Amino acid sequence: MESNELSMKNFKLFKVAQLNTAPWNYKENDEEMTEKLMNNLRKNGQIVNMLVRKLDSGKYEVVDGNHRLEAVKRLEWKEVVCYDLGKVTKEQAIEMAIGINEIRFPTEIMKLAENIHALNEKTSLEELSKTLPFSVEELDNILKSYKFDWEEIENKIGESKNELKENRMVECPACGHKFEVKE
């Protein structure tokens, strides 16, 4: 499918009952993440549409959004917005799904930490953990990198380089993590 074939008219409101999960979906099910997804949908509504393809039976198979479909079914939603790919082959659908699911850009942890810090000024980590893909402990660890005194560790490393020539390891004074000192 060429990108110029895609258009706004392909965004449609579908009855949840018309949609089937893809039996070839390779993403794992996770009850905790499903709960977080449901909480996110309750809080924010449907922000991300599902991607579907028409089957010969007249029903539609979810190419991208199988976990969202499960969540909206549990929430007893009647309709959702989908992008209708029409009659694409199973192979085309699988290739699209893998591309959508796996082309992810690395996280800049310091920017993520800054954003979590900003959210945490108004919302508890417990509340954030209900709709974000992190546990309270993970959010707390992310915040530690935001609050981390990088200058202190640089000074500690400088002081330790001479002391640690044999094992070349230094311990972070803030968290106790050990790492190798490089010249």
MARBA-827886 format. One record per residue (C-alpha): x, y, z; residue in three letters. Coordinates in nm, 2 decimals. Layout:
N
{xx:X; yy:Y; zz:Z; residuo:ALA}
...
# end
This chain:
183
{xx:0.00; yy:0.00; zz:0.00; residuo:MET}
{xx:0.15; yy:0.33; zz:-0.11; residuo:GLU}
{xx:0.14; yy:0.61; zz:0.15; residuo:SER}
{xx:-0.05; yy:0.83; zz:-0.10; residuo:ASN}
{xx:-0.34; yy:0.58; zz:-0.09; residuo:GLU}
{xx:-0.40; yy:0.65; zz:0.27; residuo:LEU}
{xx:-0.66; yy:0.91; zz:0.35; residuo:SER}
{xx:-0.87; yy:1.06; zz:0.62; residuo:MET}
{xx:-1.18; yy:0.89; zz:0.49; residuo:LYS}
{xx:-1.03; yy:0.56; zz:0.62; residuo:ASN}
{xx:-1.08; yy:0.67; zz:0.98; residuo:PHE}
{xx:-1.41; yy:0.52; zz:1.08; residuo:LYS}
{xx:-1.62; yy:0.45; zz:1.38; residuo:LEU}
{xx:-1.66; yy:0.08; zz:1.43; residuo:PHE}
{xx:-1.88; yy:-0.12; zz:1.66; residuo:LYS}
{xx:-1.65; yy:-0.32; zz:1.90; residuo:VAL}
{xx:-1.85; yy:-0.63; zz:1.81; residuo:ALA}
{xx:-1.73; yy:-0.61; zz:1.45; residuo:GLN}
{xx:-1.36; yy:-0.64; zz:1.56; residuo:LEU}
{xx:-1.16; yy:-0.95; zz:1.61; residuo:ASN}
{xx:-0.81; yy:-0.98; zz:1.76; residuo:THR}
{xx:-0.55; yy:-1.11; zz:1.53; residuo:ALA}
{xx:-0.46; yy:-1.47; zz:1.61; residuo:PRO}
{xx:-0.11; yy:-1.40; zz:1.48; residuo:TRP}
{xx:-0.05; yy:-1.11; zz:1.72; residuo:ASN}
{xx:0.29; yy:-1.18; zz:1.88; residuo:TYR}
{xx:0.27; yy:-0.93; zz:2.17; residuo:LYS}
{xx:0.24; yy:-1.08; zz:2.52; residuo:GLU}
{xx:-0.06; yy:-1.03; zz:2.73; residuo:ASN}
{xx:0.01; yy:-0.88; zz:3.07; residuo:ASP}
{xx:-0.28; yy:-0.83; zz:3.32; residuo:GLU}
{xx:-0.10; yy:-0.54; zz:3.50; residuo:GLU}
{xx:-0.04; yy:-0.35; zz:3.17; residuo:MET}
{xx:-0.40; yy:-0.42; zz:3.06; residuo:THR}
{xx:-0.52; yy:-0.26; zz:3.39; residuo:GLU}
{xx:-0.30; yy:0.04; zz:3.32; residuo:LYS}
{xx:-0.43; yy:0.07; zz:2.97; residuo:LEU}
{xx:-0.79; yy:0.05; zz:3.09; residuo:MET}
{xx:-0.71; yy:0.32; zz:3.35; residuo:ASN}
{xx:-0.55; yy:0.53; zz:3.08; residuo:ASN}
{xx:-0.86; yy:0.49; zz:2.85; residuo:LEU}
{xx:-1.09; yy:0.58; zz:3.14; residuo:ARG}
{xx:-0.89; yy:0.89; zz:3.21; residuo:LYS}
{xx:-0.80; yy:1.01; zz:2.86; residuo:ASN}
{xx:-1.05; yy:0.84; zz:2.63; residuo:GLY}
{xx:-0.94; yy:0.68; zz:2.30; residuo:GLN}
{xx:-0.64; yy:0.89; zz:2.19; residuo:ILE}
{xx:-0.48; yy:0.63; zz:1.96; residuo:VAL}
{xx:-0.69; yy:0.46; zz:1.70; residuo:ASN}
{xx:-0.68; yy:0.10; zz:1.61; residuo:MET}
{xx:-0.56; yy:-0.03; zz:1.27; residuo:LEU}
{xx:-0.79; yy:-0.29; zz:1.11; residuo:VAL}
{xx:-0.82; yy:-0.49; zz:0.79; residuo:ARG}
{xx:-1.14; yy:-0.63; zz:0.63; residuo:LYS}
{xx:-1.18; yy:-1.01; zz:0.64; residuo:LEU}
{xx:-1.37; yy:-1.21; zz:0.38; residuo:ASP}
{xx:-1.63; yy:-1.28; zz:0.66; residuo:SER}
{xx:-1.72; yy:-0.91; zz:0.66; residuo:GLY}
{xx:-1.57; yy:-0.88; zz:1.01; residuo:LYS}
{xx:-1.25; yy:-0.68; zz:1.08; residuo:TYR}
{xx:-0.92; yy:-0.80; zz:1.22; residuo:GLU}
{xx:-0.71; yy:-0.57; zz:1.44; residuo:VAL}
{xx:-0.37; yy:-0.52; zz:1.29; residuo:VAL}
{xx:-0.25; yy:-0.28; zz:1.56; residuo:ASP}
{xx:-0.44; yy:-0.23; zz:1.88; residuo:GLY}
{xx:-0.52; yy:-0.59; zz:2.00; residuo:ASN}
{xx:-0.46; yy:-0.50; zz:2.36; residuo:HIS}
{xx:-0.66; yy:-0.18; zz:2.32; residuo:ARG}
{xx:-0.94; yy:-0.39; zz:2.19; residuo:LEU}
{xx:-0.93; yy:-0.62; zz:2.49; residuo:GLU}
{xx:-0.93; yy:-0.31; zz:2.72; residuo:ALA}
{xx:-1.23; yy:-0.15; zz:2.55; residuo:VAL}
{xx:-1.42; yy:-0.48; zz:2.56; residuo:LYS}
{xx:-1.36; yy:-0.50; zz:2.94; residuo:ARG}
{xx:-1.47; yy:-0.14; zz:2.97; residuo:LEU}
{xx:-1.78; yy:-0.24; zz:2.77; residuo:GLU}
{xx:-1.73; yy:0.03; zz:2.51; residuo:TRP}
{xx:-1.97; yy:-0.01; zz:2.21; residuo:LYS}
{xx:-1.77; yy:0.18; zz:1.95; residuo:GLU}
{xx:-1.41; yy:0.28; zz:1.87; residuo:VAL}
{xx:-1.22; yy:0.48; zz:1.60; residuo:VAL}
{xx:-1.02; yy:0.26; zz:1.37; residuo:CYS}
{xx:-0.82; yy:0.32; zz:1.05; residuo:TYR}
{xx:-0.96; yy:0.08; zz:0.79; residuo:ASP}
{xx:-0.69; yy:-0.06; zz:0.57; residuo:LEU}
{xx:-0.94; yy:-0.24; zz:0.36; residuo:GLY}
{xx:-0.86; yy:-0.59; zz:0.22; residuo:LYS}
{xx:-0.49; yy:-0.61; zz:0.28; residuo:VAL}
{xx:-0.33; yy:-0.96; zz:0.29; residuo:THR}
{xx:-0.23; yy:-1.12; zz:0.62; residuo:LYS}
{xx:0.13; yy:-1.09; zz:0.52; residuo:GLU}
{xx:0.09; yy:-0.71; zz:0.46; residuo:GLN}
{xx:-0.09; yy:-0.68; zz:0.80; residuo:ALA}
{xx:0.18; yy:-0.87; zz:0.98; residuo:ILE}
{xx:0.46; yy:-0.65; zz:0.83; residuo:GLU}
{xx:0.27; yy:-0.33; zz:0.92; residuo:MET}
{xx:0.21; yy:-0.46; zz:1.28; residuo:ALA}
{xx:0.58; yy:-0.55; zz:1.33; residuo:ILE}
{xx:0.69; yy:-0.21; zz:1.19; residuo:GLY}
{xx:0.45; yy:-0.02; zz:1.41; residuo:ILE}
{xx:0.53; yy:-0.22; zz:1.72; residuo:ASN}
{xx:0.91; yy:-0.25; zz:1.69; residuo:GLU}
{xx:1.02; yy:0.08; zz:1.54; residuo:ILE}
{xx:1.08; yy:0.26; zz:1.86; residuo:ARG}
{xx:1.32; yy:0.53; zz:1.94; residuo:PHE}
{xx:1.54; yy:0.51; zz:2.25; residuo:PRO}
{xx:1.44; yy:0.69; zz:2.56; residuo:THR}
{xx:1.64; yy:0.99; zz:2.68; residuo:GLU}
{xx:1.63; yy:0.90; zz:3.05; residuo:ILE}
{xx:1.71; yy:1.25; zz:3.17; residuo:MET}
{xx:1.42; yy:1.40; zz:2.97; residuo:LYS}
{xx:1.19; yy:1.13; zz:3.09; residuo:LEU}
{xx:1.30; yy:1.20; zz:3.44; residuo:ALA}
{xx:1.24; yy:1.57; zz:3.40; residuo:GLU}
{xx:0.89; yy:1.50; zz:3.27; residuo:ASN}
{xx:0.81; yy:1.25; zz:3.55; residuo:ILE}
{xx:0.94; yy:1.51; zz:3.80; residuo:HIS}
{xx:0.70; yy:1.77; zz:3.65; residuo:ALA}
{xx:0.41; yy:1.53; zz:3.67; residuo:LEU}
{xx:0.50; yy:1.43; zz:4.03; residuo:ASN}
{xx:0.47; yy:1.79; zz:4.15; residuo:GLU}
{xx:0.09; yy:1.76; zz:4.11; residuo:LYS}
{xx:0.03; yy:1.39; zz:4.11; residuo:THR}
{xx:0.16; yy:1.11; zz:4.34; residuo:SER}
{xx:0.38; yy:0.83; zz:4.20; residuo:LEU}
{xx:0.10; yy:0.59; zz:4.31; residuo:GLU}
{xx:-0.15; yy:0.77; zz:4.08; residuo:GLU}
{xx:0.10; yy:0.80; zz:3.79; residuo:LEU}
{xx:0.17; yy:0.43; zz:3.81; residuo:SER}
{xx:-0.19; yy:0.35; zz:3.74; residuo:LYS}
{xx:-0.18; yy:0.50; zz:3.39; residuo:THR}
{xx:0.19; yy:0.49; zz:3.30; residuo:LEU}
{xx:0.39; yy:0.17; zz:3.21; residuo:PRO}
{xx:0.60; yy:0.19; zz:3.53; residuo:PHE}
{xx:0.56; yy:0.07; zz:3.88; residuo:SER}
{xx:0.59; yy:0.31; zz:4.18; residuo:VAL}
{xx:0.94; yy:0.18; zz:4.24; residuo:GLU}
{xx:1.04; yy:0.23; zz:3.87; residuo:GLU}
{xx:0.91; yy:0.59; zz:3.88; residuo:LEU}
{xx:1.10; yy:0.65; zz:4.20; residuo:ASP}
{xx:1.42; yy:0.52; zz:4.04; residuo:ASN}
{xx:1.36; yy:0.75; zz:3.74; residuo:ILE}
{xx:1.32; yy:1.04; zz:3.97; residuo:LEU}
{xx:1.65; yy:0.95; zz:4.14; residuo:LYS}
{xx:1.83; yy:1.02; zz:3.81; residuo:SER}
{xx:1.66; yy:1.36; zz:3.80; residuo:TYR}
{xx:1.76; yy:1.44; zz:4.15; residuo:LYS}
{xx:2.11; yy:1.29; zz:4.12; residuo:PHE}
{xx:2.40; yy:1.52; zz:4.19; residuo:ASP}
{xx:2.61; yy:1.46; zz:3.89; residuo:TRP}
{xx:2.88; yy:1.71; zz:4.01; residuo:GLU}
{xx:2.92; yy:1.51; zz:4.33; residuo:GLU}
{xx:2.98; yy:1.19; zz:4.14; residuo:ILE}
{xx:3.23; yy:1.36; zz:3.91; residuo:GLU}
{xx:3.42; yy:1.48; zz:4.21; residuo:ASN}
{xx:3.40; yy:1.14; zz:4.37; residuo:LYS}
{xx:3.53; yy:0.97; zz:4.05; residuo:ILE}
{xx:3.82; yy:1.22; zz:4.04; residuo:GLY}
{xx:3.91; yy:1.15; zz:4.40; residuo:GLU}
{xx:3.88; yy:0.78; zz:4.35; residuo:SER}
{xx:4.08; yy:0.73; zz:4.03; residuo:LYS}
{xx:4.41; yy:0.72; zz:4.21; residuo:ASN}
{xx:4.27; yy:0.51; zz:4.49; residuo:GLU}
{xx:4.11; yy:0.25; zz:4.26; residuo:LEU}
{xx:4.38; yy:0.18; zz:4.01; residuo:LYS}
{xx:4.37; yy:-0.19; zz:4.10; residuo:GLU}
{xx:4.00; yy:-0.27; zz:4.07; residuo:ASN}
{xx:3.90; yy:0.04; zz:3.88; residuo:ARG}
{xx:3.55; yy:0.05; zz:4.04; residuo:MET}
{xx:3.38; yy:0.33; zz:4.22; residuo:VAL}
{xx:3.06; yy:0.34; zz:4.42; residuo:GLU}
{xx:2.80; yy:0.61; zz:4.37; residuo:CYS}
{xx:2.75; yy:0.79; zz:4.70; residuo:PRO}
{xx:2.38; yy:0.85; zz:4.62; residuo:ALA}
{xx:2.26; yy:0.51; zz:4.52; residuo:CYS}
{xx:2.55; yy:0.27; zz:4.59; residuo:GLY}
{xx:2.57; yy:0.15; zz:4.23; residuo:HIS}
{xx:2.92; yy:0.04; zz:4.13; residuo:LYS}
{xx:3.07; yy:0.12; zz:3.79; residuo:PHE}
{xx:3.40; yy:0.11; zz:3.62; residuo:GLU}
{xx:3.62; yy:0.41; zz:3.62; residuo:VAL}
{xx:3.78; yy:0.47; zz:3.27; residuo:LYS}
{xx:4.08; yy:0.68; zz:3.22; residuo:GLU}
# end
